[in-house]
């Protein structure tokens, strides 16, 4: 397993999961300080899956897909645990 802390802000969409040739079960924990929004490369605070501050979720990312996020304010960290 790989665990990493990824910096996220409210200006730039950040890729948090790279595309691989198998599906991935990933655990995401929001330590941003405010809500983050998960989705495709065009994710916004209006179109993404909202993950509140200090909340966690597990997601299944299909083969050959990526996951992006953007914060709702300032900057903070998102913890991602995924297979290697």
C-alpha positions in Angstrom: 0.0 0.0 0.0 1.1 3.6 -0.7 0.0 6.4 1.6 0.6 10.0 0.6 -0.4 13.5 1.6 -1.3 15.6 -1.3 -1.6 19.4 -1.2 -4.9 20.8 -2.6 -6.0 24.4 -3.0 -9.1 26.3 -4.2 -7.5 27.6 -7.5 -6.0 24.6 -9.3 -7.6 21.2 -9.9 -5.1 18.5 -8.5 -4.8 15.0 -9.7 -4.8 12.6 -6.7 -5.1 9.2 -8.5 -3.2 8.3 -11.6 -4.5 6.0 -14.4 -3.5 2.4 -14.1 -4.4 -0.7 -16.1 -6.4 -2.3 -13.2 -9.2 -1.0 -10.9 -8.1 0.6 -7.6 -9.8 0.7 -4.2 -8.6 3.9 -2.6 -9.1 5.4 0.8 -9.3 9.3 0.9 -9.2 11.4 4.1 -9.8 15.1 4.0 -7.4 17.1 6.2 -7.9 20.3 4.1 -9.6 22.4 6.7 -12.7 22.7 4.6 -14.6 20.6 2.1 -12.9 19.2 -1.0 -14.6 18.1 -4.2 -13.7 14.9 -6.1 -14.3 14.2 -9.8 -12.8 14.3 -13.2 -10.2 16.8 -14.6 -13.0 19.4 -14.9 -14.2 19.1 -11.3 -15.5 22.2 -9.6 -17.1 23.0 -6.2 -20.4 22.9 -8.0 -20.0 19.6 -9.9 -17.8 17.4 -7.6 -18.5 14.8 -4.9 -18.2 16.8 -1.7 -16.0 15.4 1.1 -16.3 17.4 4.3 -13.3 18.4 6.5 -12.1 15.4 8.6 -14.3 13.0 6.6 -13.1 9.9 4.8 -14.4 7.8 2.0 -13.4 4.7 0.1 -13.8 4.7 -3.7 -13.4 2.2 -6.5 -11.5 3.8 -9.4 -12.1 1.9 -12.6 -9.2 0.8 -14.8 -7.7 3.6 -16.9 -9.4 6.4 -14.9 -7.9 9.3 -12.9 -9.3 11.2 -9.9 -9.0 14.9 -9.3 -10.0 17.3 -6.5 -10.2 20.9 -5.7 -10.6 22.6 -2.3 -13.4 25.0 -1.3 -11.0 27.5 0.3 -7.2 28.2 0.7 -5.0 25.1 0.8 -4.6 22.0 2.8 -3.9 18.3 2.5 -5.7 15.2 1.4 -4.5 11.8 2.5 -4.7 9.0 -0.1 -4.1 5.3 0.6 -4.0 3.1 -2.5 -2.5 -0.1 -3.8 1.1 0.1 -5.2 
